[in-house]
Amino acid sequence: MLSPSLEDYLEEVYRFSLVHQTVRVTDISNKLHVSLPSVTKALGKLKAQEYITYQRYGEIGLTDRGREMGGYLVERNQLLQEFLALICADCDIAAEAEAMEHYLSKATINSIQSLVKFMKNNPEWYQTFVDYIRQRLKGC
């Protein structure tokens, strides 16, 4: 099981791997705003759990397990951002999704996914919800 911090590292390795041929420690360090030694330490843990391949001062690669988990982490983040937008959350959606994603169970994520799909497939119900939210906020 990955800690929230290791999930963040793996998610970023996965994101970088989608658009760049090579992923380096400095890429992850710059993106997450953490020191190079912190990245190196986290990569050692991810390697030990067989999510990545990595040689010190070398490129970072994803194993099949890492690619599968990385994809899940990115999809989970996107789902939570979509959910927050759907419920008209008045917040920094990206930051809020980041805060939520590590603490929700898979069962809760699945329920959120079902709700998002339901609202997309039933626009009239979604509009009723949006109207309710707008009306409720007028009273504040």
Secondary structure, DSSP 8 states (H G I E B T S, - for coil): ---HHHHHHHHHHHHHHHH-S---HHHHHHHHT--HHHHHHHHHHHHHTTSEEE-TTS-EEE-HHHHHHHHHHHHHHHHHHHHHHHTT--S-HHHHHHHHHTTS-HHHHHHHHHHHHHHHH-HHHHHHHHHHHHHHHHT-
